[in-house]
Amino acid sequence: MSRPVSRSDGRRSRDATPLLTATLLTLTLLVFVPAHVYLANRSDVLVFFSDVIIVTTILAAGTGLVLAGLLAILPAALQQRIVVLILGVSFLLWFHAYCLVWPYGALDGSAIPWASYTGRNIVDALLWLLVLAPLLWFAPRVYPRAGSACLGLLVIQLASLGISAARTYDSPLDFFKHYYVEKEHAFELSKGKNVIVVVLDGFQSDIFSEAVLPNAAYRSHFTGFSYFPDTVAGFNFTEFAVPAILTGNIYDNSVPRDVFLRQAFLGDSLPATLKQAGFAVHLYPWRGFANESIYYHEAVASNFKRRPRPWMNKLVDVVHLVDLGVFRSMPQFAKRYVYNDSKWRLSAVLTDTLARQLLHAAPVGVGEPAKPAEIGPGGVLDNIFFRFIGHDPSRTGPITLGSERGVFKFYHLAGLHVPVKLKRDFTKGVFDYTRANYSEQAEAYAMIMGAFLDELKRLNVYDNSMIVILGDHGSGRAAELYTNPGDSPRIAELDRTAAYGDFQRDKARGIPLLLVKRFGEKGALKTSRAPASLVDIPATVLAELNIPHPRVPAVADHTDFHGVSLFALRPNQPRVRYYGAMQWTLEKSDYANPITLYRIQGFSWSDDSWSLEKILDPKK
């Protein structure tokens, strides 16, 4: 082996190679790759490109200086080898991020089948061994050229990032980044009238019917509620399912998405109408996951505030980008550690700290307490609801009472969104996505909602509150979660036009939970056989408040379907309903992917009630 190159202390002190390698490593991992991830997913992130560059550069500068300082105090021979090793690692991280990118599908909380990727582990392990072993052996010879190699990689990445930034699609959907959601009064209710809508993401109706409804202990909390099992969602994914709930409109690909959202929410939407009627309107969307599900504007909600967003909120978003960048850069055998069972390693640390500061104490649970770290991307809002479990009435809870002015609250919780993370006893983990585990989490959320309702009763605001608890859509993510599937010849025909080539998946996602309590309603939980749709919610709420609401088709050119009050519907009455399903994708554009528009006439759990209406493709 070659002998280390000897250098005088004076020359060593002027050698910039350690600083260059530290800069390369930190800029690659903390700036360049996260910035590329941002540019590829800008519609899913709440910050602007300038925010990303500023925050990541500060993080990289601090980390790089610490690393360079540690390298500076090493003995010369050891320093050379470590510097060359860092150069090799930086190259490999760059190579994984841009050249050897393994596909994992949408990183939306779904379990990653790590056991299926043994081949990737072998490939990546061999690659790292073949690159790092020779570099470590020949480090003294490589070291004199390490500085130039670092500069070369830095220039390549800087040029690549500049080109990507110049070519990035300038989306009008960035409107949501100009606002942040003020949460200081998230649980301040009115002494007068309250309208409370709680979305439990992905809560499927038949699961409620099986796992919750038969249990008398669960049912006892839902006094005055009506359960509508025959309910059809507006859409199969949140970004358009929520607009259907709040505006009564189903997106049909006829106009750009931002135009649809602006017109739907600023028009006769439920929040805009209530705000005009003098209500304090507070919406708490699923920020960071479904940014395009609501149009952010002062006319829509009282708690939508213009930028600048609080710097800590920006830090949370940028740290998640760093997590994604690190995940992309790491070899297969290290990705699992970064993914951290969908909690993401760095994000979990930061959000856990912030949740503790916000909640002041861990929420009390049943069995093993649920920690304040994220339960799915819903984050802190879910954890505040967890606090209602085991709440001591002698202590002040999160709910406070304000003036007599009417209040409208819209809470979007992670609910039953993939992955399954709660057992019925509130044991926390990541569990297989089976019907049994999904049902247990449904029971846990039924208990959480029951405890929330009990708190409203204790504060004497239950009777003067109209409450809607619903799923924005169903699940259908596994065959055992399909709703009453059949095998008639029609199914094969419907599969050909289904969003994912599987009609039963579309159908299951189209059958969400719907529970509604009217003002002053009492008595045991009832079941209504009315043919409901989530587009009926605005008309139902406004009818209860005696506020006029225009009768507008939920889907353009389909005048046979519009929102009506759920309590004006007769059981099993004939009614045509429509529901849109698309294939979700990370890549965003002005329009959605082709939408399969279904026509449902009859009981929604029956295959025979479903037929294809049309394919809504903006390219045709």
CORKAVEN-V181844 format. One record per helix or strand of 3 or more residues. SS is the DSSP state (H for helix, E for strand). FROM is the first residue (numbers start at 0). TO is the last residue. Records with the same first field share a line. If there is no record, write none. Layout:
SS: FROM-TO + FROM-TO
//
This chain:
H: 8-13 + 16-39 + 41-43 + 48-71 + 75-97 + 113-136 + 138-166 + 171-177 + 204-211 + 215-218 + 237-246 + 256-265 + 269-275 + 290-292 + 310-328 + 331-338 + 344-358 + 379-385 + 434-457 + 478-480 + 488-494 + 502-508 + 533-543 + 565-567 + 606-608
E: 178-180 + 193-199 + 224-227 + 279-283 + 303-305 + 406-412 + 419-421 + 427-430 + 464-469 + 513-516 + 525-527 + 575-580 + 594-600 + 609-615
//
